[in-house]
Amino acid sequence: MAGPLIVTEDLGLLDDLLRLCAAAGAEPEVHHTVPERRASWADAPLVLVGDDAAARCRGAARRQGVILVGRDPDVPDDPEVWRRAVEIGADCVLRLPDAESWLVDRIADAAEGAGRQALTVGVIGGRGGAGASTLACALALAAARTGRRTLLVDGDPLGGGLDVLLGGERAEGRRWPDFVASKGRVGGGALEESLPSVRGLRVLSWDRGDAVLVPAEAMRAVLAAARRRGGIVVVDLPRRIDEAVTEALAQLDLGLLVVPGELRAVAAAHRVASLAGQVLADLRAVVRGPYAPGIDEQWVADTLGLPLAGELPHDPGLLAALDSGAPPGGEARGPLGRFCGAFWDRALTSEAVS
């Protein structure tokens, strides 16, 4: 990614800044003074000016995103430093190594473009076999058909793999075992480019090896990176609520609880909703038939105390299509495809209004 403009002759400071840019996945441009080419100063996503170069940057065009950086932790209290920062229009004064973590985040945000975060939707089954993975895949495919950047995250290590459900198990790219050691920050662009591309979207799923546990830190880092890229992120989550799932729930904008229309399913879904609702503020019910006598979709939602997100239509050809290798919701005009398309129409309209 295009990185910041660095202006300094201090070799020790330059080494530190180059290291931080590498950690953020950004390629910086380095100068000893304000570049002769005005565009380098004006168009860089971020400008890092060393203490030694502040005087040489006087008179440069005023712009946002200029940071005065030094290596002496005692200097920020020096009025002279703040005077130099004002002279070059700096947003703030930073000292290394104390501010390294913050600066890495700022460099990565600037390089990736700190725009609107992705609309992130999680899907959870109210009971086993409720169809959460099927809905998650169908939602991701429908989102990709809108032309938006779409990432599907498989959060269930025991689910068999969403890449398999989409027919992309042989697609090249990284899987969850490659990310379990991730801590701190993961570059959003690097994450997206490393994942398999299947049917117009990126998929983070599992390999065919032994199951691995995803630490909460890895889930946090990966989902945060995915959200920074914008577009839409769909997360398929298991019914158990461990630390990693709790971290995923905390990053959702909206959760969908898939509930079959039968009494035992509603009872099981009530427990899942109770646990997930402790973390997720916006959880809604998606109800699917066939229904037991005296039950309909609104009764299920009311019994669970959740808003009704919709009734998942019966698709008589779904099982046959899956057996033949077709992805769920792959046809925009099929029952499942129409449901997911209507869902995104409502969700994206609400997002634009907000």
N, C-alpha and C positions, 0 to 999 in steps of 0.2 A: 504494500500500500504506500501511496505517496505520504511521506512523513513531514515533520516540521522543518522549518528553516532554523539552523543553529548558527549563531554569530558569536565567535569567541576565538582567542588565540591561546587560551589557557589549556595546555595539553591534558592536564589532569582532569579538568572539568569536561573537556571534550570526550575523553575516554568514558567518563561517567554517563554523559548524555547519550553517547552512541550505544552504550550497554542498555540503557533504559529504552531507547528506541527499538533495539532488537527484541527486548522483552515484550514490547507492545506490538511487534510485527510490522514496524514502519521503517521506511527507507528515508533518512533525512538528507537534506542538502546543507552543506557546511560552507561558511564564508568567514573571513576574518573581520569584515566590516559590512555595511549595508550593500547588498549586491547592486552592481550597475544596472542590471536588468530589473526594472521596477516591478515587473510581474512576479519575480521571485519573492519579493517582500510582500506585495499586496495579495497574492493568491495562495501563499502557503497556508495550510490549515491551522498552523500554530507557529509562533516565532519564539525561540528560546535565546535570549540575549545574556551572555555571560557578564559578570561584574566588570571584567576587564574591557569589554567592548561597549559599555553603555555610552561613554563619551563619543565614540565613533558613530553611534546611531542617532545622535541628536539631529533633528531636521528631517528624519525619515517620515514618510506619510503616516498620519495617524490611522490606526486600525485596531480592531478588537483582536484578542488572542495573542498579545505580547506578554511574555513572562520574563522577569529579570531573575537570573539563577546564579547562585554562588555556592561555595563549599564551606564557608565559615559559619557555623551555627549561631555564633554570637553577634553576627553583623546585622540581622533584621532590626535590632533596636537602635541602630545607628541612623540618625536623621539624614546623614549624607546619602545613605543608600536609598531612602525613600525619595529624596530630592532627585536622584538620578532616575528612579523609576517613573516619577511624574514627568520628567523631561522627555522620556521616550514613549510616554503613553502606556506604560505597562499596566496590565490588569492586577498583578500581584507580584510579590517578592518571595522566592522560595530558596530554602537552604538544603543542601544535600549533606548527609544522607537522610536527614529526618523526613523530607518530603518525597522520597523516592516512590513509595507506593502510590501516593496521590498523583504524582507526575506521570507515572506509567499509564494510569487510567485516563488522564487528560490527553496524553499523546494518542492513545488508541481511539478514544472518542473522536478526536479531531481528525485522525487519519481515516476512520471509517465513516465519518459524518454522523454527528450526534443528533440524528433526526428523530422522528417519531418511532417509538418502540413497536415491535410486532404485536398485533392482537393475538393473544395466547389463550387457547381453549383446551381444556383437559376433558377427557372422557373416561368415566369410571363405570364399571358394571355393578348394578345393585346386587346381583348374585352371580355365581359362576355360570358361564354360558349365556349371559344376557345379551351379548352382541356388541360390547364396547369396542373391541378391536375392529370389527367390521365397520362400525360407525366412524371410528377415528380415521380409517383408511379412506372411506367414502368422503368424509369432510375434507381431507387433505387433497384428494383428487379434484373435488369441486372448487376448492380454493385456487388450485393451480390453473383451472380452466378460466378463472377471472383474470389471469395474467399477472397475479401478484406473486412475489417471492414466497415460496411455501416450504416449510420444513416440518416433517413428521418425525416425532420422537417416540420411540418404543420404550416405555418405562417399566415394562413387565418382563423380567428375565425368564420367567417360566411360561411365557405366552406362545412360544414357537417361532416368533420373529415376524414383524410386520413386513419386512422385505420379502419373505416367502409369500405372504398373503397378496402382495402386489406383483409377484412374479419376478422380483429383482434380487433373488438370493445369490446370483452369480455376478451381479454388478460390482465393479471394482470400487473400493473406497474403505474408509475406516469404520469400525464398529465400536460398540461400547467398551470392549476390553482394552481398546487403545486409549481410552479416556479416563479409566478408573483412578489413575494417579494424578489427575488434573487438580491443581489447587490455584488459588488466586485468580488470575485473569486468563481467559482463552480468547484469542482474536476471533472476532465474528467472521471476517472474510476468510481466514485460514480454515475455520471450522467448516464453513459452507463448502469451500472448494475441496475439502478432504473427504466429504461424504459421498456415498453412491447417489447417482442421479437416476431416478426411476420414474418414468411416465410424467416427466415435467416437474418433478419436485425432488427435494433432497430428503434422504431417509437416514436416521440414526437408529440402528437396530442392533441385533446380536449376531455373533458368529455362530458356527455350528459346534463349537467346543463346549467345554464344561461351563456351567453357569458361574457367573462372577457377581459379587456384590458391588453396587455402585455407592461409594461413600457420599454423604450429604454434600461435602465440599466439591466433589466432582459434578454432582447434579446441579449445584448452584452455579459453578463456573460455566458449564456447558449451556444451560438454559439462559443465563445472562448474556452469553455471547450470541446465542440464537436470536434473542429478543432485540439486541442492539442492531441487528441487520434490517429490522423492519419487516413489513409484509405480514405473514400469518404463520404462527407456530401451532401445531396440533400435537397434544401429548396424550398417549394412551397409558393409563395408569392402572396398577393392580388394586385389588380391593383391600389388601392389607396396608396399614398406614405405618411405615417405618420412618426413620429419619430422612432418608432420601426422598420418599414420597411426600413427606411433610414439606421438604424444601421445594419440591416441584409444585405442590399446591399453593405455596406462598407466592409463586411467580405467575400464577394463572390470573387472567382477567375474568374468566368465566369457566365454570365447571358444568358438565352435563352428566347426570346420573341416569344410566340406561336401566329401565325397570320393566320386566315383563308383567303383564296384567294378571297376576295370580297372587293369592294371599301370602304364600310362603315367600315369594319374591319380594313382596312389599315389606314383610317383616325383616327379611335380610337387608333390604335396601335402607330401612330405617336406621340400622346400626351403622352402615357405611356412611349415610348422610350425617349422622350424629358426630362421627369422628372427623370426617372431612370438613364439616361446617365449623369446627373449632379453628381451622386455619383459613379456609376459603370463604370469603364474604358473599360471593355470588354463585350459588349452586342451584341448578335448575333440573327438573325432571324431564327426561325423554321416555315416553311410555310406548311399549309395543304390544300388539295383540299376538295371538287371540286372547280374549278376556274370559275370565271365570264369570259365572252368572252374578249379576248385580254389580259388576266392576266396569268402569270405563276410565279413560285417561285422566279426566278431571278428578275423579274420586281418588285415584292413586296419588296424584300430585297433592291434593288437599290432605290426604292421610299422612303423607310425608312432611307436610308443612313447607313445600317447595313450590316456586312458580313453575308453571308448565311451559317447557320450551317447545313442545310439539309432540305429535303422535307419529311414531315411526311406522311408515306404511308397510303392510304385508307385501312381500315380493316373492311370489310363488316360484320364480325362476332363479332366485339367488343361489340356492345350494347347487343346482345344476351348473350355473355359471362358474361358481367357485371351483367345482370339480373339474371343469374344463380349462381352468387356468385364468379365467377372466377376473379382474380385480373387482371388489365390491364397490358399487356406485360408479363404475367406469363409464357407463352410458348416462349421459346427462339427461336423457329423456325417460330413463327408467324410473320406477317408484323411488328408489333410494337416492338416485342422482337428483331427482326433482326436489326431494325433501332437503338435501344438503344445499342445493342451489338457493332455495328459498331461505334457508337458515342464514347463509352468508349475505343474502340481500338485506335481511333485517339487521344482522349484526354489524355489517359494514356501514349501513345507513346510520345506525345509532352512533357508531364510532365517529363518523364524519360530523354529525351534529354536535357531539360532545367536544 
